Amino acid sequence: MILFVIIGLGMFLAAHKKNNPDLTWPDVVEEALPETVRETVKEVLPQTVKEEIEKVRKKERKEIEKEKIEKIEKEEKQGPIRDHPVEEKKTVPPAAKKESAKADENSLGLAPGAYKGRLAIVIDDCGYQLGPVRTLTSLPLKMTFAVIPFKPNSAAALSIIRNSGHTAMLHLPMEPVSGGSSETRFVGVGQTKAQIASFVQEAIDSLPGISGVNNHQGSKATAHGPTIRAALSVIGENGLFFIDSRTNSATVAEREAGNLGIPTGHNSLFLDNSSDIGAIEEKIAQAVKLADRYGSVIVICHARPNTAEAWKRSYKAVIQSGITLVPAASLLQ
């Protein structure tokens, strides 16, 4: 009987580890124990045993982080992260539609009325510069704006966004793999649950009226289950949605948000990795085609002058394409 219990426990722990590869084995065992039992065990364990467990935990965390970094570096060499297959899998539209495309193409090379589907555009980094925020909120497009907290222009950006009738989000700073966020304060892997909860709540409170959250940077934090769960718990408690910016293909953020019952979705394409206006316009056209191909997608760009200019030049073509622009919240599950 004892043997079956041990085998069953082993299988349970192995399955939990498989579903949470970012956890160390000590973390897996701790999470499997009820909280009262966990605290009791910690109290009765000799200090020497605790130190050995911590050594194992630290060693395994280093190995996990090393594997993640190697994976990311490999992907960077291969090109940008793709959430969708490269091959065209959609049924080819009617011939008449394609034949008329060249004659009727607009400035983005999109045939008017030839595209269907829903496209949500998230504008990150609102709060650094106000000019691009004013430009983008003035366009007749349903965009969602993510405000970086604790900046001199954060409150002003939020006011512009809300007064223009658009949805505002918190653009929550999180720790990147590269080491050292662009922000002085951020959600970090080495922080306690209480530290993370305090910072996330403070960031939420600093931007009254927001509807959701997405991550600023965060390639390390979003790939570490305990860290992102601590942040998401606070997000859920505040009744907010969460969009995973997908700065790392190893992210577990969207999955963890779903497990917590938080409305969630993910970014499928960054539009302005290049600051060249023409390159941004090409990405905007690509976003339209992705929405047409898959029915709906969320894409991200930033509140920067060239990005705003690219949208000024191309928004009419996007509207004329037949695609439906929607707030990001409408595409969450």
TAHUJO-V929362 format. One record per pair of residues at least 4 apart in sequence whose ideal C-beta (glycine too) atoms are under 7 Angstrom apart, sorted by the first residue. I is the first residue (numbers start at 1). GAP is how many residues later the second one is. If there is no record, write none. Layout:
# TAHUJO-V929362
((I:GAP) (I:GAP))
This chain:
# TAHUJO-V929362
((1:4) (2:4) (3:4) (4:4) (5:4) (6:4) (7:4) (8:4) (9:4) (10:4) (11:4) (12:4) (12:20) (13:4) (13:15) (13:16) (13:19) (14:4) (15:4) (16:4) (16:12) (16:15) (16:16) (17:6) (17:8) (17:11) (20:205) (22:42) (22:201) (22:202) (22:203) (22:230) (23:4) (23:5) (23:202) (24:33) (24:36) (24:37) (25:4) (25:31) (25:35) (26:4) (26:27) (26:30) (26:31) (27:4) (27:30) (27:199) (28:4) (29:4) (30:8) (33:4) (33:5) (33:8) (34:4) (35:4) (36:4) (37:4) (38:4) (39:4) (40:4) (41:4) (45:4) (45:5) (47:4) (48:4) (49:4) (50:4) (51:4) (52:4) (53:4) (54:4) (55:4) (56:4) (57:4) (58:4) (59:4) (60:4) (61:4) (62:4) (63:4) (64:4) (65:4) (66:4) (67:4) (68:4) (68:109) (68:155) (68:182) (69:4) (69:108) (70:4) (71:4) (71:179) (72:4) (72:105) (72:147) (72:176) (73:4) (74:4) (75:6) (75:174) (81:165) (81:168) (82:4) (83:163) (83:185) (84:184) (84:206) (84:210) (85:4) (90:203) (93:4) (93:5) (95:4) (96:4) (97:4) (97:17) (100:4) (100:11) (101:4) (101:10) (101:13) (104:7) (104:8) (105:4) (105:5) (105:6) (106:4) (106:6) (106:211) (106:214) (107:206) (107:207) (107:210) (108:173) (108:176) (108:177) (108:206) (108:209) (109:176) (110:4) (110:5) (110:175) (110:178) (110:207) (110:211) (112:208) (112:209) (113:209) (114:207) (114:208) (115:173) (115:177) (115:206) (115:207) (115:208) (116:176) (116:206) (117:174) (117:175) (117:178) (117:179) (117:206) (118:173) (118:178) (118:206) (118:208) (118:213) (119:168) (119:169) (119:172) (119:178) (119:204) (119:206) (120:24) (120:178) (120:206) (120:207) (120:208) (120:211) (121:20) (121:22) (121:23) (121:178) (121:180) (121:204) (122:22) (122:24) (122:92) (122:121) (122:176) (122:178) (122:206) (123:13) (123:20) (123:22) (123:23) (123:178) (123:179) (123:180) (124:22) (124:47) (124:92) (124:176) (124:178) (125:23) (125:46) (125:177) (125:178) (126:7) (126:19) (126:20) (126:21) (126:22) (126:31) (126:35) (126:177) (127:20) (127:21) (127:24) (127:26) (127:27) (127:30) (128:20) (128:23) (128:25) (128:175) (129:174) (130:4) (130:23) (130:26) (130:27) (130:30) (131:4) (131:174) (132:4) (132:171) (132:172) (132:173) (132:175) (132:176) (133:4) (133:24) (133:27) (133:28) (133:170) (134:4) (134:26) (135:173) (135:177) (136:7) (136:167) (136:172) (136:175) (137:23) (137:24) (137:27) (137:29) (139:172) (139:176) (141:174) (141:184) (142:183) (142:184) (142:185) (143:23) (144:22) (144:23) (144:25) (144:183) (144:184) (145:16) (145:21) (145:23) (145:24) (146:23) (146:24) (146:25) (146:68) (147:7) (147:10) (147:11) (147:21) (147:22) (147:23) (147:24) (147:60) (148:6) (148:23) (148:68) (149:5) (149:21) (149:54) (149:57) (149:58) (150:4) (150:35) (150:56) (153:4) (154:4) (154:52) (154:53) (155:4) (156:4) (157:4) (158:4) (158:10) (158:49) (159:4) (160:4) (161:5) (161:7) (162:6) (162:47) (167:44) (167:160) (167:162) (168:39) (168:41) (168:42) (168:43) (169:41) (169:42) (169:43) (169:44) (169:45) (170:33) (170:34) (170:37) (170:40) (170:43) (171:43) (171:45) (172:15) (172:28) (172:31) (172:41) (172:43) (172:44) (173:8) (173:10) (173:12) (173:13) (173:14) (173:43) (173:44) (174:12) (174:13) (174:41) (174:42) (174:43) (174:44) (174:47) (174:48) (175:6) (175:11) (175:12) (175:13) (175:14) (175:43) (175:45) (175:46) (176:5) (176:41) (176:42) (176:43) (176:44) (177:42) (177:43) (177:71) (181:5) (181:36) (182:35) (185:14) (187:9) (187:12) (187:13) (187:34) (187:40) (187:44) (188:33) (189:31) (189:32) (189:35) (189:38) (191:4) (191:5) (193:4) (193:37) (194:4) (195:4) (196:4) (196:31) (196:34) (196:35) (197:4) (197:33) (197:37) (198:4) (199:4) (200:4) (200:31) (200:34) (200:35) (201:4) (201:33) (202:4) (204:6) (204:34) (210:30) (211:29) (211:30) (211:118) (212:28) (212:29) (212:30) (212:31) (212:117) (213:22) (213:27) (213:29) (214:28) (214:29) (214:31) (215:7) (215:29) (215:30) (215:32) (215:38) (217:30) (218:4) (218:27) (218:29) (219:4) (219:28) (219:29) (220:4) (221:6) (221:7) (222:6) (222:22) (222:25) (222:26) (222:29) (222:30) (222:31) (223:25) (223:27) (223:28) (223:29) (224:4) (225:4) (225:27) (225:31) (226:4) (227:4) (228:4) (228:24) (228:25) (228:28) (229:4) (229:27) (231:4) (232:4) (232:10) (232:24) (232:25) (232:28) (232:30) (233:4) (233:27) (234:4) (235:5) (235:7) (235:27) (236:24) (236:25) (236:26) (241:21) (241:22) (241:23) (241:88) (241:91) (242:15) (242:20) (242:22) (243:21) (243:22) (243:23) (243:24) (243:55) (243:85) (244:7) (244:9) (244:10) (244:20) (244:22) (244:23) (245:22) (245:55) (246:5) (246:20) (246:21) (252:4) (253:4) (254:4) (254:10) (254:12) (255:4) (256:4) (257:5) (257:7) (258:6) (263:69) (263:70) (264:68) (264:69) (265:33) (265:66) (265:67) (265:68) (266:32) (267:31) (267:32) (267:33) (268:22) (268:29) (268:30) (268:31) (269:14) (269:17) (269:18) (269:21) (269:30) (270:30) (271:9) (271:12) (271:13) (271:16) (271:28) (271:29) (271:30) (272:8) (272:29) (272:30) (272:32) (272:35) (274:5) (274:6) (275:31) (276:4) (277:4) (277:29) (277:32) (277:33) (278:4) (279:4) (280:4) (280:26) (280:27) (280:30) (281:4) (281:29) (281:32) (281:33) (282:4) (283:4) (284:4) (284:26) (284:30) (284:34) (285:4) (286:4) (287:4) (287:10) (287:12) (288:4) (288:30) (288:33) (288:35) (289:4) (290:4) (290:7) (291:5) (291:6) (291:32) (292:31) (296:35) (298:30) (298:33) (301:6) (302:5) (304:4) (305:4) (306:4) (307:4) (308:4) (309:4) (310:4) (311:4) (314:4) (315:4) (316:4) (317:4) (318:5) (326:4) (326:5))
